[in-house]
Amino acid sequence: MTGIPPGETPASGTPAGGSPAGDMPPAGAGVLYVIACAAPPAAAVGQLVSLAQRRGWDVCVLTTPSARRFTDTGALERQTGHPVRSEYKDPGEPDVLPDPDAVIVAPATVNTINKWAAGICDTLALGILVEAIGKRLPIVALPSTNQAHAAHPAFTENIGKLRSWGVSVLFGADVHPLAGPGAGDSGLGAFPWPATLDALQERIQPARGD
Ligand SMILES: Cc1cc2nc3c(=O)[nH]c(=O)nc-3n(C[C@H](O)[C@H](O)[C@H](O)COP(=O)(O)O)c2cc1C
């Protein structure tokens, strides 16, 4: 997995050239929610936004509350033209985002994977993910973790559960090799953002009869 292909925007946040509106293709693929959890790749989630916009998605970014420390929400808002939401709205408040047609959760933490599989909804991100299974939306998850974290039996079990419920969970040495605990992500190559969009396309094409 090579990470960002040649010619893609290498940095997080607003693409080179300023406003995204200029280099976004006409909308057409639908509304994509990109949910970022609190792991280091979240700092570069703008790369996934750029890739998805080039494939025609109207992208809305949501983060877990903890992931706000890892992301530049102002840059993501300029890039997407939508607010970056992390908290449930107040009762009676209108929705500020369009409804999703598809969801990518990347990076997905061990914490969010385990809570999602248990049906826990104590963050907005989890509420959307739990509902998305119920709505049978196409969902792709790309976990970020280390070998020790991933070795907890609940994590493997929960990946299996999510897959059995129709979620495309991209996890394994062929997708993204795991570092040892404390080693960070150094030396393991770029986070494989493009794989999430490829997996989503595979999910959607048969459903649309393409
Ligand atoms: C610097 C740093 C790096 C982290 N990296 C990861 C990681 O790669 N994977 C992971 O599952 N948790 C990681 N964590 C722990 C999560 O941030 C923590 O479990 C948090 O509660 C997850 O919240 P969320 O699932 O709501 O985003 C990291 C924490 C810190 C401070």
The ligand as a Tripos MOL2 file, in Angstrom:
@<TRIPOS>MOLECULE
LIG
   31    33     1     0     0
SMALL
NO_CHARGES

@<TRIPOS>ATOM
      1 C1         -0.4510   10.4280   20.8420 C.3       1 LIG1
      2 C2         -1.5320    9.4010   20.8970 C.ar      1 LIG1
      3 C3         -1.5870    8.4310   19.9320 C.ar      1 LIG1
      4 C4         -2.6050    7.4800   19.9580 C.ar      1 LIG1
      5 N1         -2.6430    6.5550   18.9790 N.ar      1 LIG1
      6 C5         -3.6610    5.6610   18.9540 C.ar      1 LIG1
      7 C6         -3.7760    4.7390   17.8770 C.ar      1 LIG1
      8 O1         -3.0070    4.7320   16.9090 O.2       1 LIG1
      9 N2         -4.8130    3.8500   17.9110 N.ar      1 LIG1
     10 C7         -5.7230    3.8280   18.9300 C.ar      1 LIG1
     11 O2         -6.6250    3.0080   18.8820 O.2       1 LIG1
     12 N3         -5.6320    4.6990   19.9670 N.ar      1 LIG1
     13 C8         -4.6400    5.6080   19.9910 C.ar      1 LIG1
     14 N4         -4.5490    6.5020   21.0230 N.ar      1 LIG1
     15 C9         -5.5150    6.4010   22.1370 C.3       1 LIG1
     16 C10        -6.8450    7.0760   21.8130 C.3       1 LIG1
     17 O3         -6.6240    8.4530   21.5200 O.3       1 LIG1
     18 C11        -7.7960    6.9420   23.0060 C.3       1 LIG1
     19 O4         -8.1350    5.5660   23.1930 O.3       1 LIG1
     20 C12        -9.0500    7.7490   22.8570 C.3       1 LIG1
     21 O5         -9.8670    7.5830   24.0000 O.3       1 LIG1
     22 C13        -9.8320    7.3190   21.6340 C.3       1 LIG1
     23 O6        -11.0100    8.0900   21.5600 O.3       1 LIG1
     24 P1        -11.9840    7.9700   20.3040 P.3       1 LIG1
     25 O7        -12.1310    6.5240   19.9750 O.co2     1 LIG1
     26 O8        -13.2750    8.5700   20.8250 O.co2     1 LIG1
     27 O9        -11.4130    8.7830   19.1980 O.co2     1 LIG1
     28 C14        -3.5710    7.4840   21.0010 C.ar      1 LIG1
     29 C15        -3.4920    8.4770   21.9820 C.ar      1 LIG1
     30 C16        -2.5000    9.4260   21.9270 C.ar      1 LIG1
     31 C17        -2.4830   10.5090   22.9710 C.3       1 LIG1
@<TRIPOS>BOND
     1     1     2 1
     2     2     3 ar
     3     2    30 ar
     4     3     4 ar
     5     4     5 ar
     6     4    28 ar
     7     5     6 ar
     8     6     7 ar
     9     6    13 1
    10     7     8 2
    11     7     9 ar
    12     9    10 ar
    13    10    11 2
    14    10    12 ar
    15    12    13 ar
    16    13    14 ar
    17    14    15 1
    18    14    28 ar
    19    15    16 1
    20    16    17 1
    21    16    18 1
    22    18    19 1
    23    18    20 1
    24    20    21 1
    25    20    22 1
    26    22    23 1
    27    23    24 1
    28    24    25 2
    29    24    26 1
    30    24    27 1
    31    28    29 ar
    32    29    30 ar
    33    30    31 1
@<TRIPOS>SUBSTRUCTURE
     1 LIG1         1 GROUP 0 **** ****
